[in-house]
Amino acid sequence: MSGDEPTVLVVDDERDLADLYAAWLAEEYDVRTAYGGEEAIEGMDESVDVALVDRLMPEVSGGEVVEHIRGEGYDCGISMVTAVEPDFDIIEMGFDEYIVKPVRRENLYDVVETLLSRAAYDDQLQEMFSLASKVAALKTQKTPQELEESDSYGELTDRLDELREELDRTTAELSERDFEVELRQLNADSTD
């Protein structure tokens, strides 16, 4: 993390919304705002701890911003904050969390805190939570039959199961929110 306060980059082409998110987070974090994908790419550097990225933006999409961040090797948590309901295309995207607008202040703060806490986790644990987030997002939008028929979803859940088996983690190392997400996922898996 950079300096005393973690740095959060808010990326949204809707200026009023980007400014609102920035105002919500400014009390706790060093917040930067980019009003589009190109501005986000230009303003991205190693001091950014969390990026909150809108998916649908003109010229340079949120997906392209995420690709740039990952391609350049920046080590930050990324959440899509979007009005786009999740579909199978999210499986290949390099974000860590996916939240659908409208977003409340508490939800935005929680996702930033979650991503900051995950930064202390090892790579396998970070990957596991990223995959679990994608599984959870897809389960909200797809029928069980659609999920079962998707090869990419099957590969996603297989990898998630593999990571769960490989990781020897204790609940003391998990943030409260991540622990709750994992328990919900385990409960959902046991009722399927």
TAGIBEL-V239366 format. One record per residue. RES is the residue in one letter. SS is DSSP state (hx for helix, st for strand, lp for the rest). NEAR is the number of other C-alpha atoms within 10 Angstrom. Layout:
RES:SS:NEAR / RES:SS:NEAR
//
This chain:
M:lp:15 / S:lp:11 / G:lp:8 / D:lp:8 / E:lp:13 / P:lp:18 / T:st:23 / V:st:26 / L:st:25 / V:st:27 / V:st:32 / D:lp:28 / D:lp:22 / E:lp:13 / R:hx:14 / D:hx:11 / L:hx:14 / A:hx:23 / D:hx:19 / L:hx:13 / Y:hx:22 / A:hx:20 / A:hx:12 / W:hx:17 / L:hx:19 / A:lp:14 / E:lp:10 / E:lp:12 / Y:lp:18 / D:st:18 / V:st:22 / R:st:19 / T:st:21 / A:st:22 / Y:lp:19 / G:lp:25 / G:hx:26 / E:hx:19 / E:hx:16 / A:hx:25 / I:hx:17 / E:hx:9 / G:hx:13 / M:lp:19 / D:lp:16 / E:lp:14 / S:lp:16 / V:lp:21 / D:lp:24 / V:st:25 / A:st:28 / L:st:28 / V:st:29 / D:lp:28 / R:lp:24 / L:lp:19 / M:lp:20 / P:lp:11 / E:lp:10 / V:lp:16 / S:lp:19 / G:hx:26 / G:hx:20 / E:hx:17 / V:hx:24 / V:hx:24 / E:hx:15 / H:hx:16 / I:hx:23 / R:hx:16 / G:hx:10 / E:lp:12 / G:lp:11 / Y:lp:15 / D:lp:16 / C:lp:24 / G:st:26 / I:st:26 / S:st:25 / M:st:25 / V:st:25 / T:st:21 / A:lp:14 / V:lp:14 / E:lp:14 / P:lp:20 / D:lp:14 / F:hx:18 / D:hx:10 / I:hx:16 / I:hx:19 / E:hx:10 / M:lp:15 / G:lp:22 / F:lp:25 / D:lp:23 / E:st:23 / Y:st:24 / I:st:21 / V:st:14 / K:lp:13 / P:lp:10 / V:lp:13 / R:lp:11 / R:hx:13 / E:hx:11 / N:hx:12 / L:hx:18 / Y:hx:15 / D:hx:13 / V:hx:22 / V:hx:24 / E:hx:15 / T:hx:20 / L:hx:24 / L:hx:21 / S:hx:17 / R:hx:23 / A:lp:17 / A:lp:12 / Y:lp:14 / D:lp:10 / D:hx:10 / Q:hx:13 / L:hx:20 / Q:hx:17 / E:hx:18 / M:hx:20 / F:hx:21 / S:hx:23 / L:hx:23 / A:hx:21 / S:hx:21 / K:hx:25 / V:hx:20 / A:hx:17 / A:hx:20 / L:hx:22 / K:hx:16 / T:hx:11 / Q:hx:14 / K:lp:14 / T:lp:11 / P:hx:11 / Q:hx:8 / E:hx:13 / L:hx:17 / E:hx:12 / E:hx:11 / S:lp:12 / D:hx:10 / S:hx:15 / Y:hx:19 / G:hx:13 / E:hx:12 / L:hx:18 / T:hx:16 / D:hx:12 / R:hx:15 / L:hx:19 / D:hx:14 / E:hx:12 / L:hx:17 / R:hx:15 / E:hx:9 / E:hx:11 / L:lp:12 / D:lp:8 / R:lp:11 / T:lp:8 / T:hx:9 / A:hx:8 / E:hx:13 / L:lp:18 / S:lp:16 / E:hx:13 / R:hx:14 / D:hx:17 / F:hx:15 / E:hx:12 / V:hx:16 / E:hx:17 / L:hx:12 / R:hx:13 / Q:hx:16 / L:hx:11 / N:hx:11 / A:hx:12 / D:hx:9 / S:hx:8 / T:hx:7 / D:lp:6
//
